[in-house]
Amino acid sequence: MVVYNDKHYDQYFIREFKENIDDIELVWHRDYNDRFIEVLEGNNWRIQFDNDIPKRIYEGDTLYIPKMVFHRLHKGNDQLILKIREI
């Protein structure tokens, strides 16, 4: 099941998680590339890295996620929209 929608642009993509997603669908995973993630919209969402507690993310935050590091999202109160740039 697809839990997000992507819109691709030249050097980044926009990822949107709908507000009606179930938290159980947001699974642990790792990415093949380093990523910079900018939070464009979202209220009370959290990100969790392996062996760490979940940390709240805020609109305007920019996060760095190294390749092959396990992480997951925890659902917030509304939709989440991210701008993702892979390096």
Protein Blocks (a to p, Z undefined) as FASTA:
>chain_A
ZZbdcdddfkbccddddfkbcfklmccdddfbdcddddfbdehiacddehiacddddehi
acdddehiacdddddfbdcddddddZZ
